[in-house]
Amino acid sequence: MALAEVSGSLSAIGYGLAAIGPGIGVGIVFASYIQATARQPESAGLTRTYMFLGFAVVEALALLGIAFGFVFK
């Protein structure tokens, strides 16, 4: 029995692994916002700003991961 041939780009596997971290991070950011708003509803306006800032920073990691996948191809 012969070994199966592996074809394709290794950068796709790398990006798939790199997307796990930002995916978890986005979930944590939004879960923290929901929890903070549930505990103290009057602070929702202030914490919403921090939520979007945290989301943007975490999502930048995913964009860097896909960019590096194309650069190092």
All heavy atoms as a GROMACS GRO file, in nm:
protein
  522
    1MET      N    1   0.085  -0.118   0.000
    1MET     CA    2   0.000   0.000   0.000
    1MET      C    3   0.089   0.123   0.000
    1MET      O    4   0.179   0.137   0.081
    1MET     CB    5  -0.089  -0.002   0.124
    1MET     CG    6  -0.190   0.105   0.126
    1MET     SD    7  -0.306   0.068   0.257
    1MET     CE    8  -0.378   0.224   0.272
    2ALA      N    9   0.065   0.212  -0.091
    2ALA     CA   10   0.148   0.332  -0.106
    2ALA      C   11   0.093   0.444  -0.018
    2ALA      O   12  -0.026   0.450   0.013
    2ALA     CB   13   0.151   0.375  -0.252
    3LEU      N   14   0.184   0.530   0.020
    3LEU     CA   15   0.142   0.647   0.098
    3LEU      C   16   0.068   0.745   0.008
    3LEU      O   17   0.098   0.759  -0.110
    3LEU     CB   18   0.264   0.716   0.158
    3LEU     CG   19   0.338   0.639   0.266
    3LEU    CD1   20   0.463   0.715   0.308
    3LEU    CD2   21   0.249   0.617   0.386
    4ALA      N   22  -0.030   0.809   0.063
    4ALA     CA   23  -0.108   0.907  -0.013
    4ALA      C   24  -0.024   1.031  -0.039
    4ALA      O   25   0.056   1.072   0.044
    4ALA     CB   26  -0.234   0.945   0.063
    5GLU      N   27  -0.042   1.086  -0.158
    5GLU     CA   28   0.032   1.207  -0.192
    5GLU      C   29  -0.035   1.328  -0.130
    5GLU      O   30  -0.157   1.341  -0.133
    5GLU     CB   31   0.033   1.225  -0.344
    5GLU     CG   32   0.169   1.211  -0.404
    5GLU     CD   33   0.167   1.242  -0.551
    5GLU    OE1   34   0.154   1.361  -0.586
    5GLU    OE2   35   0.175   1.147  -0.630
    6VAL      N   36   0.045   1.415  -0.073
    6VAL     CA   37  -0.007   1.538  -0.014
    6VAL      C   38   0.016   1.649  -0.114
    6VAL      O   39   0.129   1.675  -0.154
    6VAL     CB   40   0.062   1.569   0.120
    6VAL    CG1   41   0.010   1.701   0.176
    6VAL    CG2   42   0.040   1.457   0.218
    7SER      N   43  -0.090   1.711  -0.155
    7SER     CA   44  -0.076   1.823  -0.247
    7SER      C   45  -0.152   1.942  -0.191
    7SER      O   46  -0.244   1.927  -0.112
    7SER     CB   47  -0.131   1.787  -0.386
    7SER     OG   48  -0.269   1.763  -0.376
    8GLY      N   49  -0.112   2.059  -0.229
    8GLY     CA   50  -0.176   2.179  -0.181
    8GLY      C   51  -0.075   2.272  -0.116
    8GLY      O   52   0.045   2.248  -0.120
    9SER      N   53  -0.126   2.374  -0.057
    9SER     CA   54  -0.040   2.475   0.002
    9SER      C   55  -0.033   2.458   0.153
    9SER      O   56  -0.135   2.439   0.220
    9SER     CB   57  -0.095   2.613  -0.031
    9SER     OG   58  -0.020   2.710   0.033
   10LEU      N   59   0.086   2.462   0.203
   10LEU     CA   60   0.105   2.453   0.348
   10LEU      C   61   0.059   2.581   0.417
   10LEU      O   62   0.027   2.580   0.535
   10LEU     CB   63   0.252   2.427   0.378
   10LEU     CG   64   0.282   2.350   0.504
   10LEU    CD1   65   0.219   2.213   0.498
   10LEU    CD2   66   0.430   2.336   0.522
   11SER      N   67   0.053   2.692   0.342
   11SER     CA   68   0.009   2.817   0.402
   11SER      C   69  -0.138   2.812   0.440
   11SER      O   70  -0.180   2.879   0.533
   11SER     CB   71   0.037   2.934   0.308
   11SER     OG   72  -0.036   2.919   0.188
   12ALA      N   73  -0.218   2.733   0.370
   12ALA     CA   74  -0.359   2.719   0.406
   12ALA      C   75  -0.374   2.651   0.540
   12ALA      O   76  -0.458   2.688   0.623
   12ALA     CB   77  -0.434   2.642   0.298
   13ILE      N   78  -0.290   2.551   0.565
   13ILE     CA   79  -0.293   2.484   0.695
   13ILE      C   80  -0.245   2.580   0.803
   13ILE      O   81  -0.301   2.586   0.912
   13ILE     CB   82  -0.206   2.357   0.692
   13ILE    CG1   83  -0.267   2.256   0.596
   13ILE    CG2   84  -0.193   2.297   0.830
   13ILE    CD1   85  -0.181   2.136   0.569
   14GLY      N   86  -0.143   2.658   0.772
   14GLY     CA   87  -0.092   2.756   0.868
   14GLY      C   88  -0.195   2.860   0.902
   14GLY      O   89  -0.210   2.898   1.019
   15TYR      N   90  -0.269   2.908   0.803
   15TYR     CA   91  -0.372   3.008   0.832
   15TYR      C   92  -0.486   2.946   0.912
   15TYR      O   93  -0.542   3.010   1.000
   15TYR     CB   94  -0.428   3.072   0.705
   15TYR     CG   95  -0.541   3.166   0.737
   15TYR    CD1   96  -0.517   3.281   0.811
   15TYR    CD2   97  -0.671   3.138   0.700
   15TYR    CE1   98  -0.620   3.367   0.844
   15TYR    CE2   99  -0.773   3.223   0.732
   15TYR     CZ  100  -0.747   3.337   0.804
   15TYR     OH  101  -0.849   3.421   0.838
   16GLY      N  102  -0.520   2.824   0.882
   16GLY     CA  103  -0.625   2.757   0.959
   16GLY      C  104  -0.588   2.746   1.106
   16GLY      O  105  -0.670   2.768   1.194
   17LEU      N  106  -0.462   2.714   1.132
   17LEU     CA  107  -0.417   2.707   1.270
   17LEU      C  108  -0.406   2.846   1.332
   17LEU      O  109  -0.434   2.864   1.451
   17LEU     CB  110  -0.281   2.636   1.276
   17LEU     CG  111  -0.283   2.488   1.243
   17LEU    CD1  112  -0.141   2.433   1.238
   17LEU    CD2  113  -0.367   2.411   1.341
   18ALA      N  114  -0.368   2.945   1.251
   18ALA     CA  115  -0.354   3.081   1.303
   18ALA      C  116  -0.490   3.145   1.331
   18ALA      O  117  -0.498   3.239   1.409
   18ALA     CB  118  -0.275   3.167   1.204
   19ALA      N  119  -0.595   3.096   1.268
   19ALA     CA  120  -0.728   3.154   1.289
   19ALA      C  121  -0.795   3.105   1.416
   19ALA      O  122  -0.896   3.161   1.459
   19ALA     CB  123  -0.817   3.123   1.170
   20ILE      N  124  -0.738   3.003   1.478
   20ILE     CA  125  -0.798   2.950   1.601
   20ILE      C  126  -0.787   3.052   1.714
   20ILE      O  127  -0.883   3.077   1.787
   20ILE     CB  128  -0.730   2.817   1.640
   20ILE    CG1  129  -0.765   2.710   1.537
   20ILE    CG2  130  -0.774   2.773   1.779
   20ILE    CD1  131  -0.688   2.581   1.556
   21GLY      N  132  -0.670   3.114   1.727
   21GLY     CA  133  -0.648   3.211   1.835
   21GLY      C  134  -0.741   3.331   1.827
   21GLY      O  135  -0.809   3.364   1.926
   22PRO      N  136  -0.748   3.400   1.711
   22PRO     CA  137  -0.842   3.513   1.702
   22PRO      C  138  -0.988   3.471   1.717
   22PRO      O  139  -1.068   3.547   1.769
   22PRO     CB  140  -0.815   3.569   1.563
   22PRO     CG  141  -0.674   3.533   1.535
   22PRO     CD  142  -0.655   3.400   1.599
   23GLY      N  143  -1.022   3.351   1.674
   23GLY     CA  144  -1.159   3.304   1.692
   23GLY      C  145  -1.196   3.292   1.839
   23GLY      O  146  -1.303   3.334   1.882
   24ILE      N  147  -1.105   3.237   1.916
   24ILE     CA  148  -1.127   3.227   2.061
   24ILE      C  149  -1.126   3.366   2.124
   24ILE      O  150  -1.207   3.397   2.211
   24ILE     CB  151  -1.021   3.136   2.124
   24ILE    CG1  152  -1.038   2.993   2.075
   24ILE    CG2  153  -1.026   3.142   2.276
   24ILE    CD1  154  -0.925   2.900   2.113
   25GLY      N  155  -1.035   3.452   2.078
   25GLY     CA  156  -1.025   3.587   2.133
   25GLY      C  157  -1.150   3.670   2.111
   25GLY      O  158  -1.195   3.742   2.200
   26VAL      N  159  -1.208   3.660   1.991
   26VAL     CA  160  -1.332   3.734   1.962
   26VAL      C  161  -1.445   3.684   2.051
   26VAL      O  162  -1.523   3.763   2.104
   26VAL     CB  163  -1.368   3.721   1.812
   26VAL    CG1  164  -1.509   3.768   1.785
   26VAL    CG2  165  -1.270   3.800   1.728
   27GLY      N  166  -1.451   3.554   2.072
   27GLY     CA  167  -1.552   3.499   2.161
   27GLY      C  168  -1.537   3.549   2.304
   27GLY      O  169  -1.636   3.582   2.370
   28ILE      N  170  -1.414   3.559   2.351
   28ILE     CA  171  -1.390   3.608   2.486
   28ILE      C  172  -1.425   3.756   2.498
   28ILE      O  173  -1.483   3.799   2.598
   28ILE     CB  174  -1.244   3.581   2.526
   28ILE    CG1  175  -1.221   3.432   2.546
   28ILE    CG2  176  -1.207   3.659   2.653
   28ILE    CD1  177  -1.076   3.394   2.568
   29VAL      N  178  -1.392   3.836   2.395
   29VAL     CA  179  -1.423   3.979   2.398
   29VAL      C  180  -1.573   4.002   2.407
   29VAL      O  181  -1.621   4.079   2.491
   29VAL     CB  182  -1.363   4.050   2.275
   29VAL    CG1  183  -1.422   4.188   2.257
   29VAL    CG2  184  -1.213   4.059   2.286
   30PHE      N  185  -1.650   3.934   2.323
   30PHE     CA  186  -1.794   3.955   2.323
   30PHE      C  187  -1.860   3.896   2.447
   30PHE      O  188  -1.956   3.953   2.500
   30PHE     CB  189  -1.857   3.899   2.195
   30PHE     CG  190  -1.840   3.990   2.077
   30PHE    CD1  191  -1.745   3.964   1.981
   30PHE    CD2  192  -1.917   4.104   2.065
   30PHE    CE1  193  -1.728   4.048   1.874
   30PHE    CE2  194  -1.902   4.190   1.958
   30PHE     CZ  195  -1.807   4.161   1.861
   31ALA      N  196  -1.808   3.784   2.496
   31ALA     CA  197  -1.864   3.726   2.619
   31ALA      C  198  -1.839   3.819   2.738
   31ALA      O  199  -1.927   3.835   2.824
   31ALA     CB  200  -1.800   3.590   2.645
   32SER      N  201  -1.724   3.882   2.741
   32SER     CA  202  -1.695   3.975   2.850
   32SER      C  203  -1.784   4.098   2.842
   32SER      O  204  -1.828   4.150   2.945
   32SER     CB  205  -1.548   4.017   2.844
   32SER     OG  206  -1.465   3.907   2.864
   33TYR      N  207  -1.811   4.145   2.721
   33TYR     CA  208  -1.901   4.261   2.705
   33TYR      C  209  -2.042   4.226   2.752
   33TYR      O  210  -2.106   4.304   2.824
   33TYR     CB  211  -1.904   4.308   2.561
   33TYR     CG  212  -2.010   4.413   2.536
   33TYR    CD1  213  -1.996   4.541   2.587
   33TYR    CD2  214  -2.125   4.382   2.466
   33TYR    CE1  215  -2.094   4.637   2.567
   33TYR    CE2  216  -2.223   4.477   2.445
   33TYR     CZ  217  -2.207   4.604   2.496
   33TYR     OH  218  -2.303   4.698   2.477
   34ILE      N  219  -2.090   4.109   2.714
   34ILE     CA  220  -2.225   4.069   2.754
   34ILE      C  221  -2.234   4.054   2.906
   34ILE      O  222  -2.331   4.097   2.969
   34ILE     CB  223  -2.265   3.939   2.682
   34ILE    CG1  224  -2.284   3.966   2.533
   34ILE    CG2  225  -2.391   3.878   2.741
   34ILE    CD1  226  -2.298   3.841   2.449
   35GLN      N  227  -2.130   3.996   2.964
   35GLN     CA  228  -2.130   3.978   3.109
   35GLN      C  229  -2.123   4.112   3.182
   35GLN      O  230  -2.192   4.134   3.281
   35GLN     CB  231  -2.012   3.891   3.150
   35GLN     CG  232  -2.011   3.857   3.296
   35GLN     CD  233  -1.897   3.763   3.332
   35GLN    OE1  234  -1.805   3.745   3.254
   35GLN    NE2  235  -1.904   3.706   3.450
   36ALA      N  236  -2.041   4.205   3.131
   36ALA     CA  237  -2.030   4.336   3.195
   36ALA      C  238  -2.161   4.413   3.183
   36ALA      O  239  -2.203   4.482   3.278
   36ALA     CB  240  -1.917   4.416   3.131
   37THR      N  241  -2.227   4.403   3.068
   37THR     CA  242  -2.354   4.473   3.050
   37THR      C  243  -2.464   4.411   3.135
   37THR      O  244  -2.551   4.482   3.186
   37THR     CB  245  -2.394   4.470   2.901
   37THR    OG1  246  -2.288   4.526   2.824
   37THR    CG2  247  -2.519   4.550   2.875
   38ALA      N  248  -2.460   4.281   3.152
   38ALA     CA  249  -2.561   4.215   3.236
   38ALA      C  250  -2.542   4.252   3.383
   38ALA      O  251  -2.640   4.267   3.456
   38ALA     CB  252  -2.552   4.064   3.218
   39ARG      N  253  -2.417   4.269   3.425
   39ARG     CA  254  -2.393   4.304   3.565
   39ARG      C  255  -2.423   4.450   3.596
   39ARG      O  256  -2.470   4.482   3.704
   39ARG     CB  257  -2.247   4.276   3.601
   39ARG     CG  258  -2.215   4.131   3.614
   39ARG     CD  259  -2.067   4.112   3.640
   39ARG     NE  260  -2.035   3.972   3.649
   39ARG     CZ  261  -1.992   3.913   3.760
   39ARG    NH1  262  -1.976   3.983   3.870
   39ARG    NH2  263  -1.964   3.786   3.760
   40GLN      N  264  -2.393   4.538   3.499
   40GLN     CA  265  -2.414   4.680   3.521
   40GLN      C  266  -2.462   4.744   3.390
   40GLN      O  267  -2.382   4.795   3.311
   40GLN     CB  268  -2.282   4.744   3.568
   40GLN     CG  269  -2.302   4.878   3.631
   40GLN     CD  270  -2.177   4.922   3.704
   40GLN    OE1  271  -2.072   4.858   3.696
   40GLN    NE2  272  -2.187   5.032   3.774
   41PRO      N  273  -2.592   4.742   3.365
   41PRO     CA  274  -2.646   4.787   3.237
   41PRO      C  275  -2.617   4.934   3.204
   41PRO      O  276  -2.606   4.970   3.087
   41PRO     CB  277  -2.796   4.765   3.250
   41PRO     CG  278  -2.812   4.667   3.360
   41PRO     CD  279  -2.696   4.688   3.452
   42GLU      N  280  -2.602   5.018   3.304
   42GLU     CA  281  -2.580   5.160   3.275
   42GLU      C  282  -2.441   5.188   3.219
   42GLU      O  283  -2.416   5.297   3.166
   42GLU     CB  284  -2.605   5.246   3.400
   42GLU     CG  285  -2.514   5.216   3.517
   42GLU     CD  286  -2.568   5.109   3.609
   42GLU    OE1  287  -2.671   5.046   3.578
   42GLU    OE2  288  -2.503   5.086   3.713
   43SER      N  289  -2.350   5.093   3.227
   43SER     CA  290  -2.216   5.113   3.173
   43SER      C  291  -2.201   5.056   3.031
   43SER      O  292  -2.090   5.044   2.981
   43SER     CB  293  -2.111   5.049   3.263
   43SER     OG  294  -2.119   4.909   3.255
   44ALA      N  295  -2.311   5.021   2.967
   44ALA     CA  296  -2.305   4.958   2.835
   44ALA      C  297  -2.240   5.049   2.731
   44ALA      O  298  -2.166   5.002   2.645
   44ALA     CB  299  -2.444   4.916   2.789
   45GLY      N  300  -2.268   5.179   2.738
   45GLY     CA  301  -2.210   5.272   2.641
   45GLY      C  302  -2.058   5.280   2.652
   45GLY      O  303  -1.987   5.284   2.551
   46LEU      N  304  -2.008   5.281   2.773
   46LEU     CA  305  -1.863   5.290   2.794
   46LEU      C  306  -1.794   5.160   2.756
   46LEU      O  307  -1.691   5.161   2.687
   46LEU     CB  308  -1.834   5.322   2.941
   46LEU     CG  309  -1.688   5.329   2.981
   46LEU    CD1  310  -1.621   5.448   2.913
   46LEU    CD2  311  -1.675   5.340   3.131
   47THR      N  312  -1.852   5.048   2.794
   47THR     CA  313  -1.787   4.920   2.765
   47THR      C  314  -1.799   4.881   2.617
   47THR      O  315  -1.720   4.802   2.569
   47THR     CB  316  -1.843   4.808   2.853
   47THR    OG1  317  -1.984   4.803   2.839
   47THR    CG2  318  -1.806   4.829   2.998
   48ARG      N  319  -1.898   4.937   2.546
   48ARG     CA  320  -1.912   4.908   2.404
   48ARG      C  321  -1.791   4.959   2.326
   48ARG      O  322  -1.743   4.893   2.234
   48ARG     CB  323  -2.040   4.970   2.348
   48ARG     CG  324  -2.069   4.931   2.206
   48ARG     CD  325  -2.200   4.988   2.153
   48ARG     NE  326  -2.311   4.950   2.240
   48ARG     CZ  327  -2.391   5.036   2.301
   48ARG    NH1  328  -2.374   5.165   2.286
   48ARG    NH2  329  -2.489   4.994   2.378
   49THR      N  330  -1.739   5.075   2.365
   49THR     CA  331  -1.619   5.129   2.300
   49THR      C  332  -1.501   5.035   2.318
   49THR      O  333  -1.428   5.005   2.223
   49THR     CB  334  -1.586   5.267   2.359
   49THR    OG1  335  -1.699   5.351   2.347
   49THR    CG2  336  -1.467   5.327   2.290
   50TYR      N  337  -1.484   4.985   2.439
   50TYR     CA  338  -1.374   4.892   2.466
   50TYR      C  339  -1.394   4.759   2.395
   50TYR      O  340  -1.298   4.694   2.354
   50TYR     CB  341  -1.358   4.870   2.616
   50TYR     CG  342  -1.314   4.994   2.689
   50TYR    CD1  343  -1.387   5.045   2.795
   50TYR    CD2  344  -1.198   5.060   2.652
   50TYR    CE1  345  -1.346   5.158   2.862
   50TYR    CE2  346  -1.156   5.174   2.718
   50TYR     CZ  347  -1.230   5.222   2.823
   50TYR     OH  348  -1.190   5.335   2.887
   51MET      N  349  -1.520   4.719   2.378
   51MET     CA  350  -1.547   4.595   2.306
   51MET      C  351  -1.502   4.606   2.161
   51MET      O  352  -1.436   4.516   2.109
   51MET     CB  353  -1.696   4.563   2.311
   51MET     CG  354  -1.733   4.440   2.230
   51MET     SD  355  -1.909   4.422   2.198
   51MET     CE  356  -1.943   4.560   2.092
   52PHE      N  357  -1.536   4.717   2.095
   52PHE     CA  358  -1.497   4.733   1.955
   52PHE      C  359  -1.346   4.749   1.940
   52PHE      O  360  -1.288   4.699   1.843
   52PHE     CB  361  -1.569   4.851   1.891
   52PHE     CG  362  -1.714   4.822   1.860
   52PHE    CD1  363  -1.814   4.902   1.909
   52PHE    CD2  364  -1.749   4.713   1.783
   52PHE    CE1  365  -1.946   4.876   1.881
   52PHE    CE2  366  -1.881   4.684   1.754
   52PHE     CZ  367  -1.980   4.766   1.803
   53LEU      N  368  -1.281   4.813   2.034
   53LEU     CA  369  -1.135   4.823   2.030
   53LEU      C  370  -1.071   4.685   2.047
   53LEU      O  371  -0.977   4.649   1.975
   53LEU     CB  372  -1.084   4.917   2.139
   53LEU     CG  373  -1.102   5.066   2.112
   53LEU    CD1  374  -1.065   5.146   2.236
   53LEU    CD2  375  -1.018   5.109   1.995
   54GLY      N  376  -1.120   4.607   2.141
   54GLY     CA  377  -1.068   4.473   2.161
   54GLY      C  378  -1.093   4.384   2.042
   54GLY      O  379  -1.007   4.305   2.001
   55PHE      N  380  -1.211   4.396   1.981
   55PHE     CA  381  -1.243   4.318   1.862
   55PHE      C  382  -1.149   4.353   1.747
   55PHE      O  383  -1.101   4.264   1.676
   55PHE     CB  384  -1.388   4.342   1.822
   55PHE     CG  385  -1.425   4.281   1.690
   55PHE    CD1  386  -1.441   4.144   1.679
   55PHE    CD2  387  -1.442   4.360   1.578
   55PHE    CE1  388  -1.475   4.088   1.557
   55PHE    CE2  389  -1.476   4.304   1.456
   55PHE     CZ  390  -1.493   4.167   1.446
   56ALA      N  391  -1.122   4.482   1.728
   56ALA     CA  392  -1.034   4.524   1.619
   56ALA      C  393  -0.891   4.474   1.639
   56ALA      O  394  -0.826   4.430   1.543
   56ALA     CB  395  -1.035   4.677   1.609
   57VAL      N  396  -0.842   4.476   1.761
   57VAL     CA  397  -0.706   4.430   1.787
   57VAL      C  398  -0.696   4.280   1.766
   57VAL      O  399  -0.601   4.231   1.704
   57VAL     CB  400  -0.664   4.469   1.931
   57VAL    CG1  401  -0.536   4.400   1.971
   57VAL    CG2  402  -0.648   4.619   1.942
   58VAL      N  403  -0.794   4.205   1.813
   58VAL     CA  404  -0.791   4.060   1.797
   58VAL      C  405  -0.807   4.022   1.651
   58VAL      O  406  -0.741   3.930   1.600
   58VAL     CB  407  -0.899   3.994   1.886
   58VAL    CG1  408  -0.914   3.848   1.854
   58VAL    CG2  409  -0.865   4.012   2.032
   59GLU      N  410  -0.894   4.090   1.581
   59GLU     CA  411  -0.918   4.059   1.440
   59GLU      C  412  -0.797   4.094   1.354
   59GLU      O  413  -0.775   4.033   1.249
   59GLU     CB  414  -1.042   4.133   1.390
   59GLU     CG  415  -1.098   4.080   1.262
   59GLU     CD  416  -1.148   3.938   1.271
   59GLU    OE1  417  -1.190   3.894   1.380
   59GLU    OE2  418  -1.145   3.868   1.168
   60ALA      N  419  -0.717   4.189   1.397
   60ALA     CA  420  -0.594   4.222   1.324
   60ALA      C  421  -0.500   4.103   1.321
   60ALA      O  422  -0.425   4.084   1.224
   60ALA     CB  423  -0.527   4.343   1.387
   61LEU      N  424  -0.501   4.020   1.424
   61LEU     CA  425  -0.418   3.900   1.425
   61LEU      C  426  -0.458   3.804   1.314
   61LEU      O  427  -0.372   3.743   1.249
   61LEU     CB  428  -0.426   3.831   1.560
   61LEU     CG  429  -0.368   3.906   1.679
   61LEU    CD1  430  -0.397   3.830   1.807
   61LEU    CD2  431  -0.220   3.926   1.661
   62ALA      N  432  -0.586   3.789   1.290
   62ALA     CA  433  -0.633   3.702   1.183
   62ALA      C  434  -0.593   3.758   1.046
   62ALA      O  435  -0.553   3.684   0.957
   62ALA     CB  436  -0.784   3.684   1.191
   63LEU      N  437  -0.603   3.888   1.030
   63LEU     CA  438  -0.563   3.949   0.903
   63LEU      C  439  -0.414   3.936   0.879
   63LEU      O  440  -0.369   3.915   0.766
   63LEU     CB  441  -0.605   4.096   0.900
   63LEU     CG  442  -0.757   4.119   0.899
   63LEU    CD1  443  -0.788   4.268   0.909
   63LEU    CD2  444  -0.819   4.059   0.776
   64LEU      N  445  -0.335   3.948   0.985
   64LEU     CA  446  -0.191   3.927   0.971
   64LEU      C  447  -0.162   3.782   0.934
   64LEU      O  448  -0.071   3.755   0.854
   64LEU     CB  449  -0.119   3.963   1.102
   64LEU     CG  450  -0.103   4.111   1.130
   64LEU    CD1  451  -0.045   4.131   1.270
   64LEU    CD2  452  -0.017   4.178   1.026
   65GLY      N  453  -0.236   3.689   0.990
   65GLY     CA  454  -0.216   3.549   0.959
   65GLY      C  455  -0.241   3.518   0.813
   65GLY      O  456  -0.164   3.446   0.750
   66ILE      N  457  -0.348   3.573   0.756
   66ILE     CA  458  -0.375   3.547   0.614
   66ILE      C  459  -0.277   3.621   0.524
   66ILE      O  460  -0.236   3.571   0.421
   66ILE     CB  461  -0.521   3.579   0.577
   66ILE    CG1  462  -0.558   3.512   0.445
   66ILE    CG2  463  -0.548   3.727   0.571
   66ILE    CD1  464  -0.705   3.508   0.417
   67ALA      N  465  -0.233   3.739   0.566
   67ALA     CA  466  -0.135   3.813   0.486
   67ALA      C  467  -0.001   3.740   0.484
   67ALA      O  468   0.062   3.728   0.379
   67ALA     CB  469  -0.118   3.953   0.542
   68PHE      N  470   0.041   3.687   0.599
   68PHE     CA  471   0.167   3.614   0.604
   68PHE      C  472   0.159   3.485   0.524
   68PHE      O  473   0.258   3.436   0.471
   68PHE     CB  474   0.209   3.586   0.747
   68PHE     CG  475   0.260   3.708   0.820
   68PHE    CD1  476   0.246   3.718   0.956
   68PHE    CD2  477   0.320   3.812   0.752
   68PHE    CE1  478   0.291   3.830   1.025
   68PHE    CE2  479   0.367   3.923   0.819
   68PHE     CZ  480   0.352   3.933   0.955
   69GLY      N  481   0.040   3.427   0.517
   69GLY     CA  482   0.021   3.308   0.436
   69GLY      C  483   0.048   3.335   0.289
   69GLY      O  484   0.104   3.251   0.218
   70PHE      N  485   0.008   3.451   0.240
   70PHE     CA  486   0.035   3.486   0.100
   70PHE      C  487   0.178   3.532   0.080
   70PHE      O  488   0.237   3.508  -0.026
   70PHE     CB  489  -0.062   3.595   0.054
   70PHE     CG  490  -0.201   3.546   0.029
   70PHE    CD1  491  -0.307   3.594   0.102
   70PHE    CD2  492  -0.226   3.450  -0.068
   70PHE    CE1  493  -0.435   3.548   0.080
   70PHE    CE2  494  -0.353   3.403  -0.090
   70PHE     CZ  495  -0.460   3.453  -0.016
   71VAL      N  496   0.235   3.598   0.178
   71VAL     CA  497   0.372   3.650   0.164
   71VAL      C  498   0.472   3.536   0.161
   71VAL      O  499   0.564   3.535   0.078
   71VAL     CB  500   0.403   3.748   0.280
   71VAL    CG1  501   0.552   3.781   0.284
   71VAL    CG2  502   0.322   3.876   0.264
   72PHE      N  503   0.458   3.440   0.249
   72PHE     CA  504   0.556   3.332   0.260
   72PHE      C  505   0.520   3.210   0.176
   72PHE      O  506   0.567   3.102   0.199
   72PHE     CB  507   0.572   3.290   0.407
   72PHE     CG  508   0.628   3.398   0.494
   72PHE    CD1  509   0.562   3.437   0.608
   72PHE    CD2  510   0.746   3.461   0.461
   72PHE    CE1  511   0.613   3.537   0.688
   72PHE    CE2  512   0.797   3.560   0.540
   72PHE     CZ  513   0.731   3.599   0.654
   73LYS      N  514   0.437   3.229   0.076
   73LYS     CA  515   0.394   3.120  -0.010
   73LYS      C  516   0.503   3.074  -0.103
   73LYS      O  517   0.579   3.142  -0.156
   73LYS     CB  518   0.271   3.164  -0.090
   73LYS     CG  519   0.205   3.052  -0.163
   73LYS     CD  520   0.077   3.101  -0.222
   73LYS     CE  521   0.006   2.987  -0.290
   73LYS     NZ  522  -0.118   3.029  -0.348
   0.00000   0.00000   0.00000
